[in-house]
């Protein structure tokens, strides 16, 4: 029974978070060469995912007024805003990577940025987790949360592995400054449109 619940939790985590590998890989590319990048990305991912779990648990125990379902699509404003800011910096030349030192050192990746994008990208996770949590009881919810939190570190490790493979790392180094805002803007628009925010 316990093994079955653990396997189900692993499957659910993979299904709802596999897309994070792309975004996290871009964060790793953005912070390449900066001391503490991995720790900041890990902390941000944990903060964002803990907020997702917290929201799912609150909704599960009946606090729907705290996070009404119609509010979830508006989380798309977070990556959209961050992506537009990154695009603005690129357009102004603040994100210019022509300097060799900039290529070696990368850019500072903020914990709150990773956390915000993780939380916004996990809005759909809340909708998936709530019915599962309702069906497994309190002990099951605790077990799922423990498994999920353990797998966050694995997810970050996989993203770092992907981002540091030579062909991928070279491609990310060349295109990260363009891909980063495009991915965040696209993610934000996808969340807003698929959720019907602003009547879209």
C-alpha positions in Angstrom: 0.0 0.0 0.0 2.8 2.4 1.0 4.9 1.4 -2.1 1.8 1.9 -4.3 1.2 5.4 -2.9 4.9 6.3 -3.3 4.9 5.1 -7.0 1.7 7.0 -7.6 3.2 10.2 -6.1 6.3 9.8 -8.3 4.2 9.4 -11.4 2.0 12.4 -10.6 5.1 14.5 -9.9 6.8 13.6 -13.1 3.6 14.2 -15.1 3.0 17.6 -13.6 6.6 18.9 -13.4 8.4 17.5 -16.5 8.1 20.9 -18.2 10.0 22.6 -15.4 13.2 21.0 -16.7 13.3 23.4 -19.7 12.7 26.5 -17.6 15.2 25.4 -14.9 17.8 24.6 -17.6 17.4 28.2 -18.9 18.0 29.4 -15.3 21.1 27.3 -15.1 22.3 28.7 -18.4 21.6 32.2 -17.3 23.6 31.8 -14.0 26.4 29.8 -15.5 29.7 30.5 -13.7 28.1 32.5 -10.9 28.8 31.2 -7.5 25.8 29.9 -5.7 23.6 29.6 -8.8 22.6 26.0 -8.0 21.8 26.8 -4.4 19.6 29.8 -5.4 17.8 27.8 -8.1 17.2 25.0 -5.6 15.9 27.4 -2.9 13.7 29.1 -5.4 12.3 25.9 -6.7 11.6 24.7 -3.2 9.9 28.0 -2.2 7.7 28.0 -5.3 6.8 24.3 -5.0 6.1 24.6 -1.3 3.7 27.4 -2.1 2.0 25.2 -4.7 1.6 22.4 -2.2 0.4 24.9 0.5 -2.3 26.2 -1.9 -3.3 22.7 -2.9 -3.6 21.6 0.8 -5.6 24.7 1.7 -8.0 24.2 -1.1 -8.3 20.5 -0.2 -9.2 21.3 3.4 -12.0 23.6 2.3 -10.3 27.0 2.0 -11.5 27.6 -1.5 -12.2 31.2 -0.8 -8.4 31.6 -0.2 -7.6 30.5 -3.7 -10.7 30.4 -5.9 -10.1 28.3 -9.1 -10.8 31.4 -11.3 -7.7 33.1 -9.7 -5.2 30.4 -10.8 -4.9 31.5 -14.5 -3.8 35.0 -13.4 -0.6 33.4 -12.0 0.5 33.7 -15.7 1.1 37.4 -15.1 4.2 36.4 -13.0 6.3 34.8 -15.8 4.8 37.2 -18.4 6.0 40.2 -16.4 9.5 38.6 -15.8 9.8 37.7 -19.4 8.8 41.2 -20.6 11.4 42.7 -18.2 14.1 40.3 -19.5 13.1 41.3 -23.1 13.2 45.0 -22.2 16.7 44.5 -20.7 17.8 42.7 -23.9 16.4 45.4 -26.1 18.1 48.1 -24.1 21.4 46.2 -24.3 21.6 45.5 -20.5 21.5 41.8 -21.4 24.3 42.0 -24.0 26.6 39.0 -24.0 29.2 40.3 -26.4 31.7 40.7 -23.5 33.7 37.5 -22.9 33.7 38.0 -19.2 29.9 38.1 -19.2 29.9 34.8 -21.1 32.1 33.2 -18.4 30.4 34.7 -15.4 26.8 34.5 -16.4 24.1 36.5 -14.6 22.8 36.4 -11.0 19.7 34.3 -10.8 17.5 35.5 -7.9 15.7 33.1 -5.6 12.5 35.0 -5.8 12.5 34.9 -9.6 12.8 31.1 -9.7 10.2 30.8 -6.9 7.7 33.1 -8.8 8.1 31.3 -12.1 7.8 27.9 -10.4 4.6 28.9 -8.5 3.1 30.5 -11.6 3.9 27.4 -13.8 2.4 25.2 -11.1 -1.1 26.7 -11.1 -2.3 23.8 -13.1 -0.6 21.4 -10.6 -3.0 22.7 -7.9 -6.0 21.7 -10.0 -4.5 18.2 -10.4 -3.3 17.7 -6.8 -6.6 18.8 -5.1 -8.7 15.9 -6.3 -5.9 13.4 -5.6 -5.5 14.8 -2.1 -9.2 14.6 -1.5 -9.1 10.9 -2.3 -6.1 9.8 -0.2 -6.9 11.2 3.2 -4.6 13.1 5.6 -1.8 10.4 5.8 -1.8 10.1 2.0 -1.5 13.9 1.6 1.5 13.9 4.0 3.1 11.0 2.1 2.5 12.7 -1.3 4.0 16.0 0.0 7.1 14.2 1.4 7.7 12.4 -1.9 7.1 15.6 -3.9 9.5 17.6 -1.8 12.2 14.9 -2.2 11.7 14.9 -5.9 12.2 18.7 -6.2 15.9 18.2 -5.6 16.0 15.4 -8.2 14.2 17.7 -10.7 16.7 20.5 -10.2 19.6 18.0 -10.5 18.2 16.7 -13.8 17.8 20.2 -15.1 21.4 21.0 -14.1 22.6 17.8 -15.8 20.8 18.7 -19.0 22.0 22.3 -19.0 25.6 21.3 -18.5 25.9 18.8 -21.4 28.3 20.3 -23.8 26.1 20.6 -27.0 23.2 21.8 -24.9 25.3 24.1 -22.8 26.8 25.6 -25.9 23.4 26.1 -27.5 22.0 27.6 -24.3 25.1 29.9 -23.9 24.5 31.2 -27.5 20.7 31.6 -27.3 19.8 31.9 -23.6 19.5 35.7 -23.7 16.9 35.3 -26.4 15.2 32.1 -25.3 14.8 33.2 -21.6 12.3 36.0 -22.2 10.6 34.1 -25.1 10.0 31.0 -22.9 8.8 33.1 -19.9 6.5 35.3 -22.1 5.1 32.2 -23.8 4.6 30.4 -20.5 2.8 33.4 -19.1 0.5 33.7 -22.1 -0.2 30.0 -22.2 -1.3 30.0 -18.5 -3.5 33.1 -19.0 -5.1 31.9 -22.3 -5.6 28.2 -21.3 -7.2 29.4 -18.0 -9.4 31.9 -19.7 -8.0 34.9 -17.8 -9.3 38.3 -18.9 -11.9 36.5 -20.9 -9.3 35.1 -23.4 
